Amino acid sequence: MSQLRALISAAIDEDLGHGDLTTDATIDGSATGRGEVLAKQDLVVCGHEAAAAVFEEVCRRVGGQVDYQPLIADAESVSASTVIGTVSGSLRSIVIGERVALNLLMKLSGIATHTRRYVDAAGDSGLGVVDTRKTTPGLRALEKYAVRCGGGRNHRHALFDGVMVKDNHITAVGSLTEAVARARGAAHHLVRVEVEVRTLQELDEALATSADVILLDNMDDTMLAAAVAKARAARSVLLEASGNITPERIAAIRDLGLDYASAGGLIHQAVWADLSLKLRQVDR
């Protein structure tokens, strides 16, 4: 929560600066009213906590009180023209906080909506759809929360909470086997070690190590199928596919026997959802 407040404080600094020239000139400080947050497209809702925190911070700075009330819970799907929340209280604070609150709601609902398409494509196959560290700097916790609202799962949050041996680690060390051995030796017993492979030959090498998870990176569907068959015949290991993962690709590979498919596009290719805030009642 402290991270969220710091983010919102910075966002309001950026937008409000020394004051809202237009709102201060046109809206009386004592005026109150009520507004509605409206979905202008079909979407998955996400971001109520962030939106409420925006109005709380605006009121702390400029005065007044604003009550933000969600009407549709995060992670719920709605159709266009649905009112997902209401705001009531100080008109100045509502209007000043409107853009930052909507920006967060639109961005996060966009990620949740986009993720839901991947999850729907996986259906009941058991294939888990997971995100990556391809996130907006400073917004990772919110963006990964939006993925969960869309029905996806989170990969490691950051460098400090999971071991993932990638191509550059292997190049730096000199071999996949040595890189995994070093990683396993440094990690405590509760941490899984994942290693990235790009060919069936690298897969053979990875299967001979102590890696708990193998990332099958940028393989086409034929190679993926062969890799899964080879790994399942060798030993028990979690298998993750990555690279060019789209909803259409998910539908094509969901029955191969993979455990996870990871896609940075869940976040960085998501388009903001369309939402607006409209005043419905003004008490002058």
C-alpha positions as CSV (number, residue, x, y, z in Angstrom):
1,M,0.0,0.0,0.0
2,S,2.9,2.4,0.7
3,Q,4.2,1.7,-2.8
4,L,0.8,2.6,-4.3
5,R,0.6,5.8,-2.3
6,A,4.1,6.8,-3.5
7,L,3.1,6.1,-7.1
8,I,-0.1,8.1,-6.8
9,S,1.6,11.0,-5.1
10,A,4.1,11.2,-8.0
11,A,1.3,11.0,-10.5
12,I,-0.6,13.8,-8.8
13,D,2.6,15.9,-8.6
14,E,2.9,15.5,-12.3
15,D,-0.7,16.4,-13.2
16,L,-1.6,19.0,-10.5
17,G,1.7,20.8,-9.9
18,H,1.0,24.1,-8.1
19,G,-2.8,23.8,-8.7
20,D,-5.6,23.3,-11.3
21,L,-6.0,26.6,-13.0
22,T,-9.2,25.7,-14.6
23,T,-11.0,24.0,-11.7
24,D,-9.9,26.6,-9.2
25,A,-11.4,29.3,-11.4
26,T,-14.7,27.7,-12.3
27,I,-15.8,25.5,-9.4
28,D,-16.7,26.9,-6.0
29,G,-14.8,25.3,-3.2
30,S,-18.0,24.4,-1.3
31,A,-19.7,22.7,-4.3
32,T,-20.5,19.0,-4.0
33,G,-21.9,16.5,-6.3
34,R,-21.9,12.9,-7.6
35,G,-20.4,11.2,-10.6
36,E,-20.3,7.8,-12.3
37,V,-17.5,5.8,-13.7
38,L,-18.8,4.4,-17.0
39,A,-17.4,1.5,-19.1
40,K,-17.5,2.5,-22.7
41,Q,-16.7,-0.9,-24.0
42,D,-16.9,-4.6,-22.9
43,L,-14.1,-5.0,-20.4
44,V,-12.7,-6.7,-17.3
45,V,-12.7,-4.3,-14.4
46,C,-9.5,-3.6,-12.5
47,G,-8.1,-0.7,-10.5
48,H,-10.7,0.4,-7.9
49,E,-8.2,0.6,-5.0
50,A,-5.9,2.8,-7.0
51,A,-8.7,5.1,-8.1
52,A,-10.0,5.4,-4.6
53,A,-6.4,6.3,-3.4
54,V,-6.2,9.0,-6.0
55,F,-9.2,10.9,-4.6
56,E,-8.0,10.4,-1.1
57,E,-4.6,12.0,-2.0
58,V,-6.3,14.8,-3.9
59,C,-8.5,15.6,-0.9
60,R,-5.5,15.5,1.4
61,R,-3.9,18.2,-0.7
62,V,-6.7,20.5,-1.7
63,G,-9.4,19.8,0.9
64,G,-12.9,18.4,0.9
65,Q,-14.0,14.7,1.0
66,V,-14.7,12.3,-1.8
67,D,-16.3,8.9,-1.4
68,Y,-15.3,6.4,-4.1
69,Q,-17.6,3.4,-4.3
70,P,-17.0,0.4,-6.6
71,L,-20.2,-1.1,-8.0
72,I,-18.6,-3.9,-10.0
73,A,-15.7,-5.8,-8.3
74,D,-12.3,-6.1,-9.8
75,A,-11.9,-9.1,-12.1
76,E,-15.6,-9.0,-13.1
77,S,-16.5,-8.7,-16.8
78,V,-19.0,-6.0,-17.8
79,S,-20.5,-4.8,-21.0
80,A,-20.3,-1.3,-22.5
81,S,-22.5,1.3,-20.8
82,T,-22.1,-0.3,-17.3
83,V,-21.5,2.0,-14.4
84,I,-18.6,0.4,-12.5
85,G,-18.3,2.9,-9.7
86,T,-19.4,6.2,-8.3
87,V,-17.8,9.2,-6.7
88,S,-19.4,11.7,-4.5
89,G,-18.3,14.7,-2.4
90,S,-16.2,17.8,-3.2
91,L,-16.6,18.7,-6.9
92,R,-13.2,20.3,-7.0
93,S,-11.5,17.2,-5.8
94,I,-13.5,14.9,-8.0
95,V,-12.6,17.0,-11.1
96,I,-9.0,17.3,-10.1
97,G,-8.6,13.6,-9.5
98,E,-10.6,12.5,-12.5
99,R,-7.8,12.1,-15.0
100,V,-5.3,10.3,-12.8
101,A,-7.9,7.9,-11.4
102,L,-9.2,7.1,-14.9
103,N,-5.7,6.7,-16.3
104,L,-5.1,3.9,-13.7
105,L,-8.5,2.3,-14.2
106,M,-8.1,2.3,-18.0
107,K,-4.6,0.9,-18.0
108,L,-5.3,-1.8,-15.5
109,S,-8.7,-2.8,-16.9
110,G,-7.0,-2.9,-20.3
111,I,-4.4,-5.4,-19.1
112,A,-7.1,-7.5,-17.3
113,T,-9.3,-7.5,-20.4
114,H,-6.3,-8.5,-22.7
115,T,-5.2,-11.2,-20.3
116,R,-8.7,-12.7,-20.2
117,R,-8.5,-13.4,-24.0
118,Y,-5.4,-15.6,-23.4
119,V,-7.0,-17.4,-20.5
120,D,-10.2,-18.0,-22.4
121,A,-8.1,-19.4,-25.3
122,A,-6.4,-21.9,-22.8
123,G,-9.9,-23.0,-21.7
124,D,-9.9,-26.0,-19.3
125,S,-6.7,-27.5,-20.7
126,G,-4.8,-26.9,-17.5
127,L,-2.3,-24.7,-19.3
128,G,-1.4,-21.7,-17.0
129,V,-1.1,-18.3,-18.6
130,V,1.7,-16.3,-16.9
131,D,3.2,-12.8,-17.2
132,T,6.9,-11.8,-17.3
133,R,9.0,-8.9,-16.0
134,K,8.2,-6.9,-19.1
135,T,6.4,-4.2,-17.1
136,T,6.3,-0.4,-16.8
137,P,9.0,0.7,-14.4
138,G,7.3,1.6,-11.1
139,L,4.0,0.0,-12.0
140,R,4.9,-3.7,-11.8
141,A,2.8,-4.6,-8.8
142,L,-0.3,-3.0,-10.3
143,E,0.2,-4.5,-13.7
144,K,0.8,-8.0,-12.3
145,Y,-2.4,-7.5,-10.1
146,A,-4.2,-6.7,-13.4
147,V,-3.0,-9.9,-14.9
148,R,-4.5,-11.8,-12.0
149,C,-7.7,-10.0,-12.4
150,G,-7.8,-11.2,-16.0
151,G,-7.4,-14.8,-14.8
152,G,-3.7,-15.1,-15.5
153,R,-0.9,-16.0,-13.1
154,N,2.3,-14.2,-12.1
155,H,5.8,-15.4,-13.0
156,R,8.5,-14.2,-10.5
157,H,7.9,-10.7,-9.4
158,A,11.5,-9.5,-9.7
159,L,15.1,-10.6,-9.7
160,F,15.0,-11.3,-6.0
161,D,12.2,-13.8,-5.7
162,G,13.0,-16.5,-8.3
163,V,16.0,-18.1,-10.0
164,M,15.9,-18.0,-13.8
165,V,19.0,-19.0,-15.8
166,K,18.7,-17.3,-19.2
167,D,20.8,-17.2,-22.3
168,N,23.1,-14.4,-21.2
169,H,23.8,-16.2,-17.9
170,I,24.8,-19.3,-19.8
171,T,27.0,-17.3,-22.2
172,A,28.7,-15.5,-19.3
173,V,29.4,-18.8,-17.5
174,G,30.3,-20.9,-20.5
175,S,27.8,-23.7,-20.3
176,L,24.2,-24.4,-19.3
177,T,25.2,-27.2,-17.0
178,E,27.6,-25.0,-15.0
179,A,25.2,-22.1,-14.8
180,V,22.4,-24.3,-13.4
181,A,24.8,-25.9,-11.0
182,R,25.9,-22.5,-9.7
183,A,22.3,-21.3,-9.4
184,R,21.2,-24.5,-7.6
185,G,24.1,-24.3,-5.2
186,A,23.3,-20.7,-4.3
187,A,19.5,-21.0,-3.9
188,H,18.0,-22.4,-0.8
189,H,15.8,-25.5,-1.0
190,L,12.5,-23.7,-1.2
191,V,13.5,-21.9,-4.4
192,R,12.9,-23.5,-7.8
193,V,15.6,-23.1,-10.5
194,E,14.4,-22.4,-14.0
195,V,16.6,-22.6,-17.1
196,E,15.9,-21.4,-20.6
197,V,16.6,-23.6,-23.7
198,R,16.1,-22.9,-27.4
199,T,16.9,-26.2,-29.0
200,L,16.3,-29.9,-28.4
201,Q,20.0,-30.4,-27.8
202,E,19.9,-27.7,-25.1
203,L,16.8,-29.5,-23.7
204,D,18.8,-32.7,-23.4
205,E,21.5,-30.9,-21.4
206,A,18.9,-29.1,-19.2
207,L,17.2,-32.5,-18.4
208,A,20.5,-33.8,-17.1
209,T,20.8,-30.9,-14.6
210,S,18.9,-30.3,-11.3
211,A,16.7,-27.6,-12.9
212,D,13.1,-27.7,-11.6
213,V,11.6,-25.8,-14.5
214,I,12.6,-25.6,-18.2
215,L,11.6,-22.7,-20.3
216,L,11.2,-23.7,-24.0
217,D,12.0,-20.4,-25.7
218,N,10.9,-19.3,-29.2
219,M,10.2,-22.9,-30.5
220,D,7.7,-23.5,-33.2
221,D,4.8,-25.7,-32.6
222,T,6.4,-28.8,-34.0
223,M,9.6,-28.4,-31.9
224,L,7.4,-27.6,-28.8
225,A,5.6,-30.9,-29.2
226,A,8.8,-32.8,-29.6
227,A,10.3,-31.0,-26.6
228,V,7.4,-31.9,-24.4
229,A,7.4,-35.5,-25.4
230,K,11.2,-35.7,-24.8
231,A,11.0,-34.1,-21.4
232,R,8.0,-36.1,-20.2
233,A,9.8,-39.3,-21.1
234,A,12.9,-38.2,-19.2
235,R,11.8,-37.0,-15.8
236,S,9.4,-34.9,-13.8
237,V,9.9,-31.3,-14.6
238,L,7.7,-28.2,-15.1
239,L,7.6,-27.0,-18.7
240,E,7.0,-23.4,-19.8
241,A,6.7,-22.1,-23.3
242,S,7.6,-18.6,-24.2
243,G,8.1,-16.5,-27.4
244,N,5.4,-15.3,-29.8
245,I,2.6,-16.4,-27.4
246,T,-0.8,-14.9,-28.5
247,P,-4.3,-16.1,-27.8
248,E,-4.3,-17.9,-31.1
249,R,-1.0,-19.6,-30.3
250,I,-2.4,-20.6,-26.9
251,A,-5.3,-22.3,-28.6
252,A,-2.9,-24.2,-30.8
253,I,-0.5,-25.4,-28.1
254,R,-2.8,-25.8,-25.1
255,D,-3.1,-29.6,-25.4
256,L,0.6,-30.3,-25.9
257,G,1.1,-31.1,-22.2
258,L,2.9,-27.8,-21.2
259,D,2.4,-26.5,-17.7
260,Y,2.7,-22.8,-18.5
261,A,2.9,-20.4,-21.3
262,S,4.4,-17.0,-20.5
263,A,3.8,-13.8,-22.5
264,G,5.2,-10.3,-21.9
265,G,2.4,-9.2,-24.2
266,L,-0.1,-9.7,-21.5
267,I,1.1,-6.3,-20.2
268,H,3.1,-4.5,-22.9
269,Q,0.7,-5.2,-25.7
270,A,-2.5,-4.5,-23.8
271,V,-4.6,-1.5,-25.0
272,W,-6.1,0.7,-22.4
273,A,-9.8,0.1,-21.8
274,D,-12.2,3.0,-22.5
275,L,-13.8,4.5,-19.4
276,S,-15.1,7.9,-18.5
277,L,-16.3,9.8,-15.5
278,K,-19.5,11.8,-15.8
279,L,-21.0,14.2,-13.3
280,R,-24.7,13.2,-12.7
281,Q,-25.5,15.6,-9.8
282,V,-24.2,19.0,-8.8
283,D,-25.1,20.7,-5.5
284,R,-24.1,24.4,-5.7
